[in-house]
Amino acid sequence: SYVHEVCLLNLFSVSLPFTALFTVEAEQDSYYAELHSEIKMACRFSRMQSSELLTVIWQRIVPTPIEDVYRLERGLENNNFTNERFRGRAQLVKEDLLKFRAVLKLSQLQLNDSGMYRCIVKHQDVDYKQTKLTIWAPYTSVKKNIRRTGTEEVELSCQSQGFPLAKVVWRDGRLQSLMQGSRSTNETTSEGTWNITSRVTVHTNVISNYTCSFESENRDSQEATFRIPAIAVVAVIVIVAVTSLVLHRRRKGWLSWFLVLTFTLFCVSRTAYGVLCMEVHVYHNPL
């Protein structure tokens, strides 16, 4: 493979200065695609009478070492030099050759597919151009959790997964930053995405909304909001929840059903107490 690279580069250095009749142009300077999706990258080449003896080579040249992605030599596929990572995932859209386009279709995209790609086209003369591919993973819906840490304090936590590494921003209901009191941890998954968990501790004796936002450089963002009621209201909710569930367990009368139904409707409603109510409901549900 190394010998082929040297031969091709020598061929470029010899042939390109003497002719501009055959040229290759990249259709785009860069491409962006989502993890696990597919992408088509294309370069255009000069018109010719026949494409039967055409040679098209797609390579990933950055990061090094250079890897063969797809190779068509004099009209025939040659997989002898194709990197194992790209076998079965890289195809040339052959019908587009008649339109003087060398279109590489790359499927089941992985994060390590990102890099600089080179499109080489040779007929009687040879030319090439380069284009950049960037793979990203949108952040998943935020998983919220709330945990009591003291008489008048709770810990709020948010977790999401994506790529590239996102910054987690916490704000209260007045849009004031809570970044000084927040702490975030991150780890990479087997696919290379970032799994991020961020936490902040707040007081429950102040009614407010708290929002965590996952902000990445790809302008892909996810956020979630906690609604924290005053401690007195929380106490009432806990008492009603425990009482209704105990009654429901002991007997199946209309009163217990009415209390359970009322509490359930209260939990799913989008009131200021929805989050804490849901936490209590989930916690006591196994009873």
C-alpha positions as CSV (number, residue, x, y, z in Angstrom):
1,S,0.0,0.0,0.0
2,Y,2.9,2.3,0.8
3,V,4.4,1.7,-2.6
4,H,1.1,2.6,-4.3
5,E,1.0,5.9,-2.3
6,V,4.6,6.8,-3.4
7,C,3.8,5.9,-7.0
8,L,0.6,8.0,-7.0
9,L,2.3,11.0,-5.5
10,N,5.1,10.7,-8.0
11,L,2.5,10.5,-10.7
12,F,0.9,13.7,-9.5
13,S,4.2,15.6,-9.4
14,V,5.1,14.5,-13.0
15,S,1.7,14.9,-14.7
16,L,0.0,17.9,-13.0
17,P,2.4,20.6,-14.1
18,F,2.1,19.7,-17.7
19,T,-1.6,19.6,-18.2
20,A,-4.7,21.3,-16.9
21,L,-7.1,19.6,-19.4
22,F,-8.2,17.0,-16.8
23,T,-9.2,18.4,-13.4
24,V,-11.0,17.3,-10.3
25,E,-13.0,19.5,-8.0
26,A,-14.5,18.8,-4.6
27,E,-18.2,19.5,-4.4
28,Q,-17.9,20.6,-0.8
29,D,-15.0,21.7,1.4
30,S,-16.5,19.9,4.4
31,Y,-19.3,17.5,5.4
32,Y,-21.1,17.0,8.7
33,A,-22.9,13.7,9.6
34,E,-24.6,12.1,12.5
35,L,-23.2,8.9,14.2
36,H,-24.7,5.7,12.8
37,S,-26.1,7.5,9.7
38,E,-24.6,7.6,6.2
39,I,-23.0,10.3,4.1
40,K,-22.2,10.9,0.4
41,M,-19.1,12.8,-0.5
42,A,-18.5,13.8,-4.1
43,C,-15.9,15.2,-6.4
44,R,-16.4,16.2,-10.0
45,F,-14.0,15.5,-12.8
46,S,-13.6,16.7,-16.4
47,R,-15.8,15.2,-19.1
48,M,-14.5,12.3,-21.1
49,Q,-15.8,10.1,-23.9
50,S,-15.8,6.9,-21.9
51,S,-15.6,6.0,-18.2
52,E,-14.8,2.3,-18.8
53,L,-11.1,2.6,-17.9
54,L,-11.6,5.2,-15.2
55,T,-9.7,4.9,-11.9
56,V,-11.2,6.4,-8.7
57,I,-9.5,6.2,-5.3
58,W,-10.9,7.6,-2.1
59,Q,-8.5,7.7,0.9
60,R,-8.6,9.1,4.4
61,I,-5.3,11.0,4.7
62,V,-5.7,12.7,8.2
63,P,-5.2,11.4,10.8
64,T,-2.3,9.4,9.7
65,P,-1.5,6.7,8.6
66,I,-3.2,7.1,5.2
67,E,-6.1,4.5,4.8
68,D,-7.7,3.3,1.6
69,V,-11.5,3.7,1.7
70,Y,-12.5,2.6,-1.8
71,R,-10.6,1.9,-5.0
72,L,-11.9,1.4,-8.6
73,E,-9.0,0.7,-11.0
74,R,-9.7,0.8,-14.7
75,G,-13.4,0.2,-14.1
76,L,-12.9,-2.7,-11.7
77,E,-13.2,-2.7,-7.9
78,N,-10.0,-3.5,-6.0
79,N,-10.5,-4.3,-2.3
80,N,-6.9,-5.5,-1.8
81,F,-5.8,-2.2,-0.3
82,T,-9.1,-1.2,1.4
83,N,-8.7,-0.7,5.2
84,E,-10.6,-3.3,7.2
85,R,-12.6,-0.6,9.0
86,F,-14.3,0.5,5.7
87,R,-15.0,-2.9,4.1
88,G,-18.7,-3.3,3.7
89,R,-19.4,0.3,4.5
90,A,-17.8,2.2,1.6
91,Q,-19.3,2.1,-1.9
92,L,-18.9,4.1,-5.1
93,V,-22.2,5.3,-6.7
94,K,-21.3,4.0,-10.1
95,E,-24.3,5.5,-12.0
96,D,-22.9,9.0,-11.1
97,L,-19.7,8.2,-13.0
98,L,-21.7,8.9,-16.2
99,K,-22.4,12.3,-14.7
100,F,-18.7,12.8,-14.2
101,R,-19.0,12.6,-10.4
102,A,-17.1,10.3,-8.1
103,V,-19.5,9.8,-5.2
104,L,-18.4,7.9,-2.1
105,K,-21.2,6.5,0.0
106,L,-20.1,5.7,3.6
107,S,-22.6,4.1,5.9
108,Q,-22.9,3.1,9.6
109,L,-20.7,6.1,10.4
110,Q,-18.4,5.9,13.4
111,L,-16.8,8.8,15.3
112,N,-13.3,7.7,14.2
113,D,-14.4,8.2,10.5
114,S,-13.8,11.9,11.0
115,G,-10.9,13.3,9.1
116,M,-9.6,14.6,5.8
117,Y,-10.4,12.6,2.7
118,R,-8.8,12.7,-0.7
119,C,-10.6,11.9,-4.0
120,I,-8.2,10.8,-6.8
121,V,-9.5,10.4,-10.3
122,K,-7.3,9.1,-13.2
123,H,-8.2,8.6,-16.9
124,Q,-5.3,9.5,-19.2
125,D,-4.3,12.2,-16.8
126,V,-4.8,12.4,-13.0
127,D,-5.9,15.0,-10.5
128,Y,-7.2,15.0,-6.9
129,K,-8.9,17.2,-4.3
130,Q,-9.5,16.9,-0.5
131,T,-12.6,17.4,1.7
132,K,-13.2,17.1,5.5
133,L,-15.7,14.9,7.2
134,T,-16.8,15.5,10.8
135,I,-19.0,13.0,12.7
136,W,-21.1,14.1,15.7
137,A,-23.6,12.5,18.1
138,P,-26.6,14.5,19.2
139,Y,-27.0,14.6,23.0
140,T,-29.7,12.3,24.4
141,S,-32.8,13.5,26.3
142,V,-31.7,14.6,29.8
143,K,-32.3,12.2,32.6
144,K,-33.2,14.0,35.8
145,N,-32.8,12.9,39.4
146,I,-33.4,14.6,42.7
147,R,-32.0,13.5,46.1
148,R,-32.5,15.0,49.5
149,T,-29.2,15.8,51.2
150,G,-30.4,17.7,54.2
151,T,-33.4,19.2,56.0
152,E,-33.6,22.1,53.6
153,E,-31.4,20.9,50.7
154,V,-31.8,18.7,47.7
155,E,-29.2,17.6,45.1
156,L,-30.3,18.0,41.5
157,S,-28.6,15.9,38.8
158,C,-28.8,15.8,35.0
159,Q,-27.3,13.1,32.7
160,S,-26.9,13.0,29.0
161,Q,-24.7,11.4,26.3
162,G,-23.3,12.7,23.0
163,F,-20.3,14.1,21.1
164,P,-18.3,16.3,21.1
165,L,-17.9,17.1,24.8
166,A,-20.6,19.5,26.0
167,K,-20.6,22.1,28.7
168,V,-23.3,21.9,31.3
169,V,-24.8,25.2,32.4
170,W,-27.0,25.6,35.5
171,R,-29.4,28.5,36.0
172,D,-32.1,29.4,38.4
173,G,-35.6,30.8,37.6
174,R,-34.1,34.3,37.4
175,L,-31.5,33.1,34.8
176,Q,-28.7,33.5,37.4
177,S,-25.8,31.2,36.9
178,L,-25.2,28.4,39.4
179,M,-22.0,27.3,37.9
180,Q,-19.9,27.9,41.0
181,G,-21.8,25.4,43.0
182,S,-22.2,22.8,40.3
183,R,-19.9,19.8,39.6
184,S,-19.7,17.6,36.5
185,T,-18.2,14.3,35.7
186,N,-17.7,12.7,32.3
187,E,-16.5,9.4,30.9
188,T,-16.3,8.0,27.4
189,T,-18.5,5.1,26.2
190,S,-17.4,2.2,24.0
191,E,-18.4,4.2,20.9
192,G,-16.4,7.2,22.0
193,T,-19.3,9.4,23.0
194,W,-19.3,11.4,26.2
195,N,-21.5,10.4,29.1
196,I,-21.9,13.5,31.3
197,T,-23.5,13.8,34.7
198,S,-23.8,17.2,36.4
199,R,-25.0,18.0,39.9
200,V,-25.9,21.1,42.0
201,T,-27.3,21.4,45.5
202,V,-30.2,23.9,46.2
203,H,-32.4,25.0,49.1
204,T,-36.0,23.8,49.2
205,N,-37.3,26.7,51.3
206,V,-37.2,28.9,48.2
207,I,-39.7,28.3,45.4
208,S,-37.8,28.4,42.1
209,N,-37.1,26.7,38.8
210,Y,-33.6,25.2,38.0
211,T,-32.5,24.4,34.5
212,C,-29.5,22.4,33.3
213,S,-28.4,22.8,29.7
214,F,-26.0,20.6,27.7
215,E,-24.3,22.9,25.2
216,S,-21.9,21.6,22.6
217,E,-19.9,23.3,19.9
218,N,-22.2,21.8,17.2
219,R,-25.0,24.0,18.6
220,D,-26.8,20.8,19.6
221,S,-28.3,21.3,23.1
222,Q,-30.5,19.5,25.5
223,E,-32.0,20.9,28.7
224,A,-34.3,19.9,31.6
225,T,-36.0,22.0,34.3
226,F,-36.7,21.2,37.9
227,R,-39.5,22.9,39.8
228,I,-38.7,23.1,43.5
229,P,-41.6,24.0,45.9
230,A,-41.3,25.3,49.5
231,I,-40.6,22.8,52.2
232,A,-44.0,23.1,53.8
233,V,-45.7,22.2,50.5
234,V,-43.4,19.2,50.1
235,A,-44.4,17.9,53.5
236,V,-48.1,18.0,52.6
237,I,-47.4,16.2,49.3
238,V,-45.5,13.4,51.2
239,I,-48.2,13.0,53.7
240,V,-51.0,12.7,51.1
241,A,-48.8,10.3,49.0
242,V,-48.0,7.9,51.8
243,T,-51.6,8.0,53.2
244,S,-53.2,7.3,49.8
245,L,-50.8,4.4,49.0
246,V,-51.2,2.8,52.4
247,L,-55.0,2.9,52.1
248,H,-54.8,1.5,48.6
249,R,-52.8,-1.4,49.9
250,R,-55.1,-2.3,52.8
251,R,-58.4,-2.1,51.0
252,K,-59.8,-1.5,47.6
253,G,-62.6,0.8,48.6
254,W,-63.8,3.8,46.6
255,L,-62.0,6.2,49.0
256,S,-58.6,4.7,48.4
257,W,-59.1,4.6,44.7
258,F,-60.2,8.2,44.8
259,L,-57.1,9.2,46.7
260,V,-54.8,7.3,44.5
261,L,-56.4,8.7,41.3
262,T,-56.2,12.2,42.7
263,F,-52.6,11.9,43.6
264,T,-51.7,10.4,40.2
265,L,-53.4,13.2,38.4
266,F,-51.6,15.7,40.6
267,C,-48.2,14.0,39.8
268,V,-48.6,14.1,36.0
269,S,-49.9,17.6,35.9
270,R,-47.3,20.3,35.0
271,T,-47.6,22.2,38.2
272,A,-44.8,23.8,40.2
273,Y,-44.7,20.6,42.3
274,G,-44.5,18.0,39.6
275,V,-40.8,17.0,40.0
276,L,-40.8,16.3,43.7
277,C,-44.2,14.7,43.6
278,M,-43.0,12.3,40.9
279,E,-39.9,11.4,42.9
280,V,-42.1,10.5,45.9
281,H,-44.5,8.5,43.7
282,V,-41.7,6.5,42.1
283,Y,-40.0,5.9,45.5
284,H,-43.2,4.5,47.1
285,N,-44.5,2.7,44.1
286,P,-42.9,-0.8,45.0
287,L,-45.1,-0.9,48.2
